Amino acid sequence: EPEVTQTPSHQVTQMGQEVILRCVPISNHLYFYWYRQILGQKVEFLVSFYNNEISEKSEIFDDQFSVERPDGSNFTLKIRSTKLEDSAMYFCASSDKGMNTEAFFGQGTRLTVV
Amino acid sequence: ELKVEQNPLFLSMQEGKNYTIYCNYSTTSDRLYWYRQDPGKSLESLFVLLSNGAVKQEGRLMASLDTKARLSTLHITAAVHDLSATYFCAVDGNNNDMRFGAGTRLTVKP
């Protein structure tokens, strides 16, 4: 069964460093998303991506964040100059928005900023 | 900006009882989802609801959608311990921004 794959599963980084979180969406999907979840709390929307551009971004997604789809398969989230409060679980999701089709989520990357 | 509200946030039930989780959203949408999340895990899709009056059932869970009232419900019938988890509703916004409610943490007690 197709699935969304995220790497790494856990990343520890020092405050101020840059991190890149990687996602491989399901191959025929066209809509991609990043979400953040702090310690099992609410699932916060960061950004959606369609047709090689950002469709929508939240107030959380400031200049510190960027997304790329560099090679037609990977979908990355870059966080520049990480802060302690960026520590969270980051989920990638993809969808084809077909009938009765949900967005599928990856297993997440746990980011710990120390 | 699309707002999604869920209630209750916490729900403690006895096994065998019924209960309903509510999800309200602020703007028109043609797509609503229910997800389940177990502790430390990712989000597992339960239902996709696409039209007014849509009703879907899977086991002890039934979801419905009223697009005019901008309301969806997730009804739990004869709860069992295995249903203990956090349940989220999510709504598609106009700019492909799928937004989540705060989640309902369900605990089913024997």
gemmi code that builds the backbone of each chain (N, CA, C; Angstrom):
import gemmi

chains = {
    "A": [
        ("GLU", (0.847, -1.195, 0.000), (0.000, 0.000, 0.000), (0.883, 1.246, 0.000)),
        ("PRO", (0.556, 2.219, -0.863), (1.376, 3.436, -0.914), (1.368, 4.151, 0.425)),
        ("GLU", (2.492, 4.788, 0.747), (2.536, 5.525, 1.991), (3.430, 6.740, 1.854)),
        ("VAL", (3.233, 7.681, 2.765), (4.070, 8.871, 2.844), (5.239, 8.529, 3.764)),
        ("THR", (6.438, 8.819, 3.305), (7.645, 8.475, 4.053), (8.348, 9.737, 4.505)),
        ("GLN", (8.714, 9.791, 5.785), (9.426, 10.942, 6.309), (10.754, 10.505, 6.912)),
        ("THR", (11.768, 11.330, 6.668), (13.075, 11.098, 7.275), (13.674, 12.427, 7.734)),
        ("PRO", (14.455, 12.408, 8.813), (14.648, 11.285, 9.723), (13.438, 11.134, 10.645)),
        ("SER", (13.409, 10.076, 11.417), (12.312, 9.913, 12.371), (12.530, 10.807, 13.596)),
        ("HIS", (13.808, 11.052, 13.913), (14.126, 11.910, 15.044), (15.376, 12.704, 14.702)),
        ("GLN", (15.308, 14.008, 14.950), (16.453, 14.874, 14.697), (16.675, 15.754, 15.918)),
        ("VAL", (17.928, 15.741, 16.377), (18.314, 16.632, 17.466), (19.254, 17.669, 16.886)),
        ("THR", (18.999, 18.930, 17.169), (19.827, 19.980, 16.614), (20.066, 21.064, 17.650)),
        ("GLN", (21.145, 21.777, 17.461), (21.445, 22.872, 18.380), (20.697, 24.124, 17.940)),
        ("MET", (20.309, 24.902, 18.917), (19.627, 26.158, 18.645), (20.453, 26.993, 17.676)),
        ("GLY", (19.801, 27.564, 16.695), (20.493, 28.387, 15.713), (20.924, 27.639, 14.465)),
        ("GLN", (20.880, 26.327, 14.509), (21.261, 25.539, 13.341), (20.084, 25.402, 12.376)),
        ("GLU", (20.401, 25.076, 11.148), (19.391, 24.833, 10.118), (19.096, 23.338, 10.050)),
        ("VAL", (17.836, 22.997, 9.856), (17.470, 21.594, 9.658), (16.609, 21.468, 8.408)),
        ("ILE", (16.710, 20.316, 7.777), (15.854, 19.995, 6.633), (15.134, 18.697, 6.939)),
        ("LEU", (13.836, 18.772, 6.922), (12.996, 17.597, 7.127), (12.515, 17.132, 5.759)),
        ("ARG", (12.602, 15.824, 5.545), (12.318, 15.291, 4.214), (11.069, 14.432, 4.199)),
        ("CYS", (10.389, 14.489, 3.085), (9.141, 13.746, 2.919), (9.090, 13.233, 1.486)),
        ("VAL", (8.657, 11.996, 1.330), (8.351, 11.471, 0.006), (6.854, 11.203, -0.029)),
        ("PRO", (6.102, 12.058, -0.709), (4.642, 11.868, -0.784), (4.296, 10.649, -1.633)),
        ("ILE", (3.049, 10.278, -1.607), (2.565, 9.207, -2.467), (2.663, 9.677, -3.917)),
        ("SER", (3.101, 8.781, -4.807), (3.611, 9.200, -6.105), (2.614, 9.925, -7.005)),
        ("ASN", (1.355, 9.591, -6.997), (0.423, 10.264, -7.893), (-0.323, 11.409, -7.217)),
        ("HIS", (0.100, 11.767, -6.034), (-0.567, 12.858, -5.330), (-0.031, 14.203, -5.798)),
        ("LEU", (-0.898, 15.214, -5.690), (-0.556, 16.536, -6.185), (-0.551, 17.610, -5.110)),
        ("TYR", (-1.167, 17.312, -3.975), (-1.303, 18.292, -2.899), (-0.460, 17.830, -1.716)),
        ("PHE", (0.328, 18.742, -1.196), (1.249, 18.389, -0.122), (1.111, 19.386, 1.020)),
        ("TYR", (1.374, 18.886, 2.227), (1.167, 19.688, 3.430), (2.268, 19.404, 4.456)),
        ("TRP", (2.561, 20.425, 5.258), (3.343, 20.235, 6.474), (2.526, 20.725, 7.661)),
        ("TYR", (2.608, 19.933, 8.746), (1.940, 20.268, 9.997), (2.937, 20.116, 11.132)),
        ("ARG", (2.601, 20.784, 12.222), (3.418, 20.695, 13.422), (2.512, 20.321, 14.589)),
        ("GLN", (3.034, 19.456, 15.465), (2.275, 19.090, 16.661), (3.234, 19.088, 17.847)),
        ("ILE", (2.936, 19.936, 18.800), (3.779, 20.053, 19.985), (3.215, 19.152, 21.065)),
        ("LEU", (4.037, 18.182, 21.509), (3.719, 17.327, 22.656), (2.270, 16.837, 22.677)),
        ("GLY", (1.802, 16.280, 21.549), (0.468, 15.688, 21.532), (-0.658, 16.685, 21.611)),
        ("GLN", (-0.360, 17.938, 21.352), (-1.409, 18.963, 21.377), (-2.054, 19.070, 20.007)),
        ("LYS", (-2.545, 20.224, 19.663), (-3.274, 20.320, 18.408), (-2.344, 20.216, 17.202)),
        ("VAL", (-2.919, 19.817, 16.107), (-2.186, 19.675, 14.847), (-2.261, 21.017, 14.126)),
        ("GLU", (-1.121, 21.695, 14.038), (-1.096, 23.059, 13.508), (-0.675, 23.057, 12.034)),
        ("PHE", (-1.481, 23.675, 11.213), (-1.177, 23.804, 9.797), (0.007, 24.752, 9.602)),
        ("LEU", (0.974, 24.341, 8.801), (2.088, 25.212, 8.455), (1.934, 25.738, 7.031)),
        ("VAL", (1.831, 24.799, 6.068), (1.867, 25.211, 4.670), (1.243, 24.134, 3.796)),
        ("SER", (0.634, 24.576, 2.699), (0.164, 23.643, 1.676), (0.835, 24.016, 0.351)),
        ("PHE", (0.963, 23.018, -0.511), (1.782, 23.164, -1.715), (1.085, 22.437, -2.838)),
        ("TYR", (0.933, 23.113, -3.974), (0.286, 22.512, -5.130), (0.862, 23.140, -6.387)),
        ("ASN", (1.086, 22.327, -7.392), (1.561, 22.832, -8.680), (2.858, 23.629, -8.528)),
        ("ASN", (3.729, 23.070, -7.706), (5.064, 23.640, -7.497), (5.089, 25.023, -6.865)),
        ("GLU", (4.034, 25.336, -6.139), (4.078, 26.588, -5.403), (3.236, 26.481, -4.130)),
        ("ILE", (3.505, 27.387, -3.210), (2.748, 27.415, -1.973), (1.334, 27.897, -2.249)),
        ("SER", (0.343, 27.112, -1.770), (-1.056, 27.521, -1.900), (-1.465, 28.423, -0.752)),
        ("GLU", (-1.051, 28.021, 0.437), (-1.440, 28.762, 1.638), (-0.395, 28.503, 2.716)),
        ("LYS", (-0.154, 29.491, 3.540), (0.720, 29.294, 4.680), (0.103, 29.959, 5.896)),
        ("SER", (0.419, 29.413, 7.060), (-0.149, 29.955, 8.283), (0.774, 31.033, 8.845)),
        ("GLU", (0.302, 31.649, 9.908), (1.095, 32.700, 10.560), (2.356, 32.127, 11.200)),
        ("ILE", (2.357, 30.819, 11.445), (3.550, 30.175, 12.007), (4.660, 30.125, 10.955)),
        ("PHE", (4.275, 29.973, 9.722), (5.222, 29.776, 8.619), (5.812, 31.117, 8.226)),
        ("ASP", (6.765, 31.594, 9.023), (7.375, 32.885, 8.735), (8.654, 32.694, 7.916)),
        ("ASP", (9.478, 33.725, 7.868), (10.674, 33.682, 7.017), (11.683, 32.628, 7.454)),
        ("GLN", (11.480, 32.093, 8.624), (12.365, 31.050, 9.124), (12.147, 29.724, 8.373)),
        ("PHE", (10.974, 29.574, 7.782), (10.589, 28.325, 7.141), (10.602, 28.464, 5.618)),
        ("SER", (10.891, 27.353, 4.959), (10.721, 27.298, 3.507), (10.433, 25.856, 3.102)),
        ("VAL", (9.793, 25.705, 1.960), (9.513, 24.371, 1.433), (10.015, 24.297, 0.003)),
        ("GLU", (10.332, 23.059, -0.396), (10.812, 22.818, -1.753), (10.359, 21.455, -2.203)),
        ("ARG", (10.204, 21.342, -3.500), (10.000, 20.037, -4.106), (11.104, 19.917, -5.160)),
        ("PRO", (12.292, 19.566, -4.726), (13.475, 19.743, -5.567), (13.561, 18.816, -6.781)),
        ("ASP", (12.968, 17.628, -6.681), (13.228, 16.655, -7.747), (11.989, 15.892, -8.179)),
        ("GLY", (10.816, 16.390, -7.908), (9.585, 15.725, -8.327), (9.152, 14.584, -7.449)),
        ("SER", (9.971, 14.221, -6.473), (9.525, 13.168, -5.548), (9.611, 13.621, -4.110)),
        ("ASN", (10.703, 14.280, -3.728), (10.848, 14.736, -2.359), (10.121, 16.053, -2.141)),
        ("PHE", (9.697, 16.251, -0.893), (9.062, 17.505, -0.475), (9.695, 17.847, 0.859)),
        ("THR", (10.438, 18.958, 0.892), (11.231, 19.240, 2.090), (10.743, 20.480, 2.810)),
        ("LEU", (10.958, 20.474, 4.118), (10.708, 21.626, 4.969), (12.040, 22.025, 5.580)),
        ("LYS", (12.444, 23.261, 5.335), (13.686, 23.766, 5.899), (13.353, 24.758, 6.999)),
        ("ILE", (14.012, 24.605, 8.113), (13.878, 25.566, 9.211), (15.256, 26.176, 9.441)),
        ("ARG", (15.341, 27.465, 9.184), (16.613, 28.163, 9.365), (16.706, 28.646, 10.802)),
        ("SER", (17.906, 28.597, 11.362), (18.139, 29.159, 12.680), (17.075, 28.702, 13.684)),
        ("THR", (17.103, 27.425, 13.990), (16.081, 26.833, 14.848), (16.083, 27.461, 16.248)),
        ("LYS", (14.872, 27.483, 16.823), (14.682, 27.982, 18.180), (14.169, 26.841, 19.061)),
        ("LEU", (14.307, 27.030, 20.366), (13.845, 25.985, 21.284), (12.371, 25.645, 21.046)),
        ("GLU", (11.581, 26.667, 20.754), (10.144, 26.451, 20.586), (9.781, 25.762, 19.269)),
        ("ASP", (10.773, 25.515, 18.432), (10.517, 24.725, 17.214), (10.482, 23.238, 17.514)),
        ("SER", (10.849, 22.852, 18.714), (10.799, 21.434, 19.104), (9.360, 20.943, 19.016)),
        ("ALA", (9.147, 19.931, 18.213), (7.788, 19.429, 17.963), (7.889, 18.200, 17.068)),
        ("MET", (6.733, 17.596, 16.832), (6.627, 16.565, 15.801), (6.148, 17.257, 14.534)),
        ("TYR", (6.817, 16.987, 13.436), (6.441, 17.564, 12.157), (5.912, 16.456, 11.260)),
        ("PHE", (4.706, 16.671, 10.754), (4.061, 15.691, 9.880), (3.941, 16.241, 8.467)),
        ("CYS", (4.225, 15.391, 7.530), (3.981, 15.666, 6.117), (2.748, 14.877, 5.689)),
        ("ALA", (1.968, 15.433, 4.788), (0.795, 14.738, 4.266), (0.670, 14.997, 2.782)),
        ("SER", (0.005, 14.069, 2.087), (-0.263, 14.276, 0.671), (-1.647, 13.771, 0.332)),
        ("SER", (-2.204, 14.324, -0.741), (-3.552, 13.975, -1.153), (-3.668, 14.146, -2.662)),
        ("ASP", (-4.623, 13.406, -3.255), (-4.939, 13.679, -4.657), (-6.302, 14.345, -4.802)),
        ("LYS", (-6.962, 14.584, -3.649), (-8.258, 15.258, -3.620), (-9.288, 14.564, -4.516)),
        ("GLY", (-9.094, 13.262, -4.699), (-10.083, 12.525, -5.457), (-11.316, 12.252, -4.612)),
        ("MET", (-12.309, 11.645, -5.231), (-13.522, 11.337, -4.483), (-13.192, 10.376, -3.348)),
        ("ASN", (-13.705, 10.696, -2.175), (-13.523, 9.832, -1.009), (-12.055, 9.563, -0.686)),
        ("THR", (-11.203, 10.511, -1.009), (-9.793, 10.312, -0.714), (-9.339, 11.313, 0.327)),
        ("GLU", (-8.791, 10.767, 1.393), (-8.303, 11.622, 2.444), (-6.868, 12.028, 2.184)),
        ("ALA", (-6.322, 12.890, 3.018), (-4.898, 13.174, 3.030), (-4.217, 12.106, 3.881)),
        ("PHE", (-3.130, 11.559, 3.348), (-2.373, 10.533, 4.054), (-1.172, 11.167, 4.737)),
        ("PHE", (-0.937, 10.750, 5.958), (0.123, 11.332, 6.760), (1.305, 10.391, 6.887)),
        ("GLY", (2.504, 10.998, 6.891), (3.691, 10.245, 7.226), (3.775, 9.992, 8.719)),
        ("GLN", (4.798, 9.247, 9.114), (4.965, 8.879, 10.525), (5.548, 10.003, 11.367)),
        ("GLY", (5.989, 11.063, 10.717), (6.451, 12.233, 11.452), (7.944, 12.239, 11.713)),
        ("THR", (8.467, 13.443, 11.912), (9.845, 13.652, 12.363), (9.780, 14.393, 13.689)),
        ("ARG", (10.366, 13.781, 14.693), (10.423, 14.462, 15.983), (11.668, 15.338, 16.011)),
        ("LEU", (11.466, 16.637, 16.067), (12.573, 17.587, 16.097), (12.771, 18.066, 17.526)),
        ("THR", (13.995, 17.917, 18.000), (14.354, 18.399, 19.329), (15.457, 19.434, 19.179)),
        ("VAL", (15.186, 20.645, 19.629), (16.168, 21.722, 19.562), (16.730, 21.924, 20.968)),
        ("VAL", (18.040, 21.834, 21.071), (18.673, 21.932, 22.418), (19.582, 23.169, 22.495)),
    ],
    "B": [
        ("GLU", (-9.678, 33.501, 7.792), (-9.008, 32.205, 7.978), (-10.006, 31.183, 8.521)),
        ("LEU", (-9.930, 30.023, 7.974), (-10.807, 28.939, 8.418), (-10.524, 28.562, 9.878)),
        ("LYS", (-11.578, 28.516, 10.678), (-11.462, 28.081, 12.072), (-12.261, 26.798, 12.251)),
        ("VAL", (-11.691, 25.861, 12.992), (-12.353, 24.588, 13.249), (-12.397, 24.378, 14.757)),
        ("GLU", (-13.585, 24.160, 15.271), (-13.742, 23.966, 16.711), (-14.328, 22.599, 17.008)),
        ("GLN", (-13.747, 21.942, 17.966), (-14.225, 20.629, 18.379), (-14.636, 20.682, 19.836)),
        ("ASN", (-15.641, 19.918, 20.170), (-15.954, 19.712, 21.589), (-16.653, 18.380, 21.784)),
        ("PRO", (-16.430, 17.779, 22.940), (-15.571, 18.256, 24.013), (-14.091, 18.017, 23.692)),
        ("LEU", (-13.209, 18.623, 24.472), (-11.778, 18.393, 24.300), (-11.352, 17.117, 25.013)),
        ("PHE", (-12.029, 16.804, 26.084), (-11.738, 15.593, 26.844), (-13.049, 14.846, 27.072)),
        ("LEU", (-12.989, 13.537, 26.939), (-14.199, 12.737, 27.085), (-13.826, 11.425, 27.749)),
        ("SER", (-14.406, 11.192, 28.901), (-14.189, 9.938, 29.607), (-15.498, 9.171, 29.605)),
        ("MET", (-15.472, 7.991, 29.042), (-16.695, 7.214, 28.877), (-16.552, 5.851, 29.532)),
        ("GLN", (-17.684, 5.328, 29.903), (-17.711, 3.934, 30.346), (-17.909, 3.046, 29.125)),
        ("GLU", (-17.356, 1.876, 29.185), (-17.594, 0.906, 28.107), (-19.101, 0.673, 27.963)),
        ("GLY", (-19.505, 0.542, 26.719), (-20.910, 0.260, 26.441), (-21.781, 1.478, 26.260)),
        ("LYS", (-21.256, 2.660, 26.598), (-22.049, 3.877, 26.478), (-21.877, 4.509, 25.100)),
        ("ASN", (-22.800, 5.416, 24.809), (-22.765, 6.153, 23.541), (-22.406, 7.606, 23.805)),
        ("TYR", (-21.751, 8.205, 22.816), (-21.466, 9.627, 22.940), (-21.185, 10.211, 21.570)),
        ("THR", (-21.257, 11.565, 21.491), (-21.045, 12.259, 20.228), (-20.006, 13.358, 20.405)),
        ("ILE", (-19.102, 13.442, 19.427), (-18.122, 14.520, 19.345), (-18.567, 15.473, 18.245)),
        ("TYR", (-18.453, 16.778, 18.508), (-18.946, 17.786, 17.573), (-17.791, 18.561, 16.955)),
        ("CYS", (-17.983, 18.924, 15.692), (-16.973, 19.693, 14.968), (-17.676, 20.791, 14.189)),
        ("ASN", (-17.392, 22.041, 14.544), (-17.936, 23.204, 13.831), (-16.825, 23.887, 13.051)),
        ("TYR", (-17.173, 24.463, 11.912), (-16.164, 25.192, 11.151), (-16.742, 26.494, 10.628)),
        ("SER", (-15.849, 27.424, 10.322), (-16.287, 28.815, 10.154), (-16.643, 29.225, 8.730)),
        ("THR", (-16.105, 28.542, 7.725), (-16.396, 28.951, 6.341), (-16.858, 27.752, 5.533)),
        ("THR", (-17.463, 28.028, 4.400), (-17.964, 26.918, 3.592), (-16.812, 26.030, 3.142)),
        ("SER", (-17.098, 24.751, 3.096), (-16.090, 23.782, 2.664), (-16.797, 22.585, 2.061)),
        ("ASP", (-16.114, 21.930, 1.139), (-16.742, 20.764, 0.519), (-16.090, 19.454, 0.941)),
        ("ARG", (-15.259, 19.539, 1.996), (-14.551, 18.312, 2.352), (-14.193, 18.347, 3.835)),
        ("LEU", (-14.602, 17.330, 4.547), (-14.304, 17.234, 5.976), (-13.807, 15.834, 6.292)),
        ("TYR", (-12.845, 15.775, 7.194), (-12.195, 14.510, 7.525), (-12.267, 14.262, 9.033)),
        ("TRP", (-12.262, 13.000, 9.398), (-12.042, 12.598, 10.776), (-10.810, 11.701, 10.817)),
        ("TYR", (-9.934, 12.005, 11.795), (-8.712, 11.242, 11.983), (-8.643, 10.750, 13.416)),
        ("ARG", (-7.914, 9.666, 13.582), (-7.629, 9.136, 14.904), (-6.126, 9.187, 15.122)),
        ("GLN", (-5.724, 9.517, 16.360), (-4.304, 9.497, 16.686), (-4.108, 8.787, 18.021)),
        ("ASP", (-3.286, 7.751, 18.008), (-2.866, 7.085, 19.234), (-1.604, 7.777, 19.750)),
        ("PRO", (-1.348, 7.698, 21.056), (-0.190, 8.403, 21.629), (1.116, 8.046, 20.928)),
        ("GLY", (1.848, 9.062, 20.541), (3.141, 8.868, 19.897), (3.071, 8.408, 18.459)),
        ("LYS", (1.871, 8.374, 17.904), (1.704, 7.869, 16.532), (1.263, 8.971, 15.587)),
        ("SER", (1.148, 8.599, 14.327), (0.693, 9.544, 13.313), (-0.839, 9.567, 13.258)),
        ("LEU", (-1.355, 10.245, 12.260), (-2.798, 10.401, 12.106), (-3.330, 9.356, 11.144)),
        ("GLU", (-4.347, 8.675, 11.602), (-4.961, 7.609, 10.812), (-6.331, 8.072, 10.348)),
        ("SER", (-6.556, 7.986, 9.054), (-7.831, 8.443, 8.506), (-8.974, 7.513, 8.907)),
        ("LEU", (-10.078, 8.131, 9.299), (-11.293, 7.377, 9.615), (-12.355, 7.588, 8.534)),
        ("PHE", (-12.676, 8.853, 8.248), (-13.745, 9.150, 7.305), (-13.404, 10.383, 6.476)),
        ("VAL", (-13.940, 10.384, 5.253), (-13.969, 11.581, 4.407), (-15.427, 11.857, 4.094)),
        ("LEU", (-15.873, 13.071, 4.339), (-17.269, 13.448, 4.104), (-17.274, 14.582, 3.097)),
        ("LEU", (-18.028, 14.393, 2.013), (-17.915, 15.321, 0.886), (-19.178, 16.112, 0.597)),
        ("SER", (-20.301, 15.715, 1.129), (-21.519, 16.407, 0.724), (-22.470, 16.552, 1.894)),
        ("ASN", (-23.393, 17.495, 1.748), (-24.363, 17.720, 2.802), (-25.194, 16.464, 3.023)),
        ("GLY", (-25.343, 16.084, 4.275), (-26.121, 14.902, 4.595), (-25.335, 13.612, 4.530)),
        ("ALA", (-24.043, 13.708, 4.185), (-23.230, 12.485, 4.086), (-23.154, 11.818, 5.460)),
        ("VAL", (-23.276, 10.516, 5.450), (-23.144, 9.715, 6.664), (-22.290, 8.506, 6.325)),
        ("LYS", (-21.293, 8.261, 7.164), (-20.455, 7.080, 6.969), (-20.300, 6.368, 8.293)),
        ("GLN", (-20.231, 5.045, 8.218), (-20.107, 4.237, 9.431), (-19.027, 3.200, 9.259)),
        ("GLU", (-18.270, 3.008, 10.332), (-17.246, 1.971, 10.356), (-17.211, 1.424, 11.769)),
        ("GLY", (-17.717, 0.225, 11.932), (-17.736, -0.370, 13.260), (-18.600, 0.442, 14.210)),
        ("ARG", (-18.036, 0.852, 15.320), (-18.784, 1.594, 16.343), (-18.768, 3.099, 16.129)),
        ("LEU", (-18.176, 3.543, 15.045), (-18.076, 4.965, 14.747), (-18.941, 5.318, 13.548)),
        ("MET", (-19.665, 6.457, 13.695), (-20.460, 6.963, 12.585), (-20.257, 8.452, 12.496)),
        ("ALA", (-19.958, 8.937, 11.291), (-19.727, 10.356, 11.078), (-20.782, 10.911, 10.137)),
        ("SER", (-21.170, 12.158, 10.396), (-22.153, 12.820, 9.542), (-21.725, 14.248, 9.273)),
        ("LEU", (-22.291, 14.829, 8.218), (-21.921, 16.186, 7.833), (-23.169, 16.974, 7.464)),
        ("ASP", (-23.279, 18.157, 8.045), (-24.318, 19.119, 7.692), (-23.603, 20.381, 7.231)),
        ("THR", (-23.491, 20.554, 5.917), (-22.711, 21.683, 5.393), (-23.434, 23.015, 5.607)),
        ("LYS", (-24.745, 22.976, 5.719), (-25.470, 24.237, 5.936), (-25.209, 24.767, 7.339)),
        ("ALA", (-25.180, 23.868, 8.302), (-24.879, 24.247, 9.680), (-23.380, 24.298, 9.940)),
        ("ARG", (-22.581, 23.870, 8.964), (-21.115, 23.779, 9.116), (-20.784, 22.959, 10.358)),
        ("LEU", (-21.374, 21.778, 10.405), (-21.263, 20.918, 11.580), (-21.082, 19.474, 11.147)),
        ("SER", (-20.132, 18.833, 11.793), (-19.989, 17.389, 11.621), (-20.023, 16.744, 12.998)),
        ("THR", (-20.508, 15.527, 13.042), (-20.529, 14.783, 14.305), (-19.858, 13.435, 14.118)),
        ("LEU", (-19.229, 12.974, 15.170), (-18.665, 11.633, 15.213), (-19.335, 10.932, 16.388)),
        ("HIS", (-20.171, 9.956, 16.068), (-20.941, 9.282, 17.100), (-20.295, 7.946, 17.433)),
        ("ILE", (-20.167, 7.708, 18.716), (-19.561, 6.468, 19.207), (-20.664, 5.623, 19.832)),
        ("THR", (-20.793, 4.412, 19.366), (-21.829, 3.515, 19.861), (-21.203, 2.386, 20.665)),
        ("ALA", (-21.713, 2.179, 21.875), (-21.260, 1.073, 22.725), (-19.741, 1.028, 22.796)),
        ("ALA", (-19.182, 2.077, 23.362), (-17.722, 2.250, 23.361), (-17.002, 1.047, 23.977)),
        ("VAL", (-15.839, 0.768, 23.424), (-14.942, -0.254, 23.956), (-13.582, 0.375, 24.196)),
        ("HIS", (-12.766, -0.274, 25.013), (-11.485, 0.292, 25.419), (-10.593, 0.642, 24.227)),
        ("ASP", (-10.666, -0.181, 23.179), (-9.809, 0.015, 21.999), (-10.072, 1.331, 21.288)),
        ("LEU", (-11.186, 1.969, 21.584), (-11.484, 3.258, 20.961), (-10.776, 4.420, 21.658)),
        ("SER", (-10.137, 4.162, 22.772), (-9.406, 5.219, 23.477), (-8.308, 5.767, 22.569)),
        ("ALA", (-8.360, 7.062, 22.302), (-7.426, 7.736, 21.388), (-7.824, 9.205, 21.355)),
        ("THR", (-7.094, 9.986, 20.550), (-7.508, 11.364, 20.291), (-8.101, 11.423, 18.894)),
        ("TYR", (-9.252, 12.051, 18.771), (-9.963, 12.154, 17.500), (-9.950, 13.607, 17.035)),
        ("PHE", (-9.554, 13.775, 15.783), (-9.494, 15.109, 15.197), (-10.437, 15.193, 13.998)),
        ("CYS", (-11.106, 16.334, 13.884), (-11.739, 16.633, 12.612), (-10.848, 17.634, 11.888)),
        ("ALA", (-10.919, 17.632, 10.564), (-10.144, 18.546, 9.741), (-11.002, 18.978, 8.568)),
        ("VAL", (-10.835, 20.221, 8.142), (-11.679, 20.791, 7.101), (-10.802, 21.418, 6.025)),
        ("ASP", (-11.160, 21.184, 4.774), (-10.455, 21.817, 3.663), (-10.884, 23.267, 3.522)),
        ("GLY", (-9.899, 24.167, 3.519), (-10.190, 25.565, 3.264), (-10.183, 25.869, 1.780)),
        ("ASN", (-10.370, 27.137, 1.453), (-10.468, 27.519, 0.042), (-9.129, 27.554, -0.677)),
        ("ASN", (-8.055, 27.522, 0.062), (-6.719, 27.600, -0.535), (-5.906, 26.347, -0.240)),
        ("ASN", (-6.571, 25.217, -0.270), (-5.899, 23.942, 0.019), (-5.276, 23.913, 1.404)),
        ("ASP", (-5.788, 24.690, 2.315), (-5.254, 24.674, 3.673), (-6.162, 23.816, 4.548)),
        ("MET", (-5.838, 22.603, 4.742), (-6.626, 21.699, 5.578), (-6.324, 22.005, 7.035)),
        ("ARG", (-7.346, 22.430, 7.774), (-7.158, 22.876, 9.156), (-7.809, 21.887, 10.108)),
        ("PHE", (-7.146, 21.697, 11.244), (-7.608, 20.726, 12.230), (-8.290, 21.398, 13.425)),
        ("GLY", (-9.241, 20.680, 13.997), (-9.755, 21.043, 15.300), (-8.741, 20.688, 16.372)),
        ("ALA", (-9.039, 21.074, 17.598), (-8.086, 20.881, 18.693), (-7.992, 19.431, 19.151)),
        ("GLY", (-8.924, 18.604, 18.707), (-8.875, 17.191, 19.085), (-9.725, 16.892, 20.312)),
        ("THR", (-10.233, 15.680, 20.355), (-10.984, 15.192, 21.510), (-10.264, 13.969, 22.052)),
        ("ARG", (-9.778, 14.080, 23.277), (-9.067, 12.952, 23.878), (-10.081, 12.052, 24.561)),
        ("LEU", (-10.285, 10.897, 23.974), (-11.290, 9.957, 24.459), (-10.637, 8.866, 25.293)),
        ("THR", (-11.182, 8.670, 26.473), (-10.757, 7.565, 27.328), (-11.978, 6.712, 27.624)),
        ("VAL", (-11.880, 5.430, 27.312), (-12.986, 4.506, 27.581), (-12.574, 3.612, 28.741)),
        ("LYS", (-13.375, 3.676, 29.784), (-13.054, 2.939, 31.003), (-13.931, 1.695, 31.126)),
        ("PRO", (-13.367, 0.625, 31.710), (-14.160, -0.602, 31.863), (-15.332, -0.383, 32.810)),
    ],
}
model = gemmi.Model(1)
for chain_id, residues in chains.items():
    chain = gemmi.Chain(chain_id)
    for i, (resn, *xyz) in enumerate(residues, 1):
        res = gemmi.Residue()
        res.name, res.seqid = resn, gemmi.SeqId(i, " ")
        for name, pos in zip(("N", "CA", "C"), xyz):
            atom = gemmi.Atom()
            atom.name, atom.element = name, gemmi.Element(name[0])
            atom.pos, atom.b_iso = gemmi.Position(*pos), 0.0
            res.add_atom(atom)
        chain.add_residue(res)
    model.add_chain(chain)
structure = gemmi.Structure()
structure.add_model(model)
structure.setup_entities()
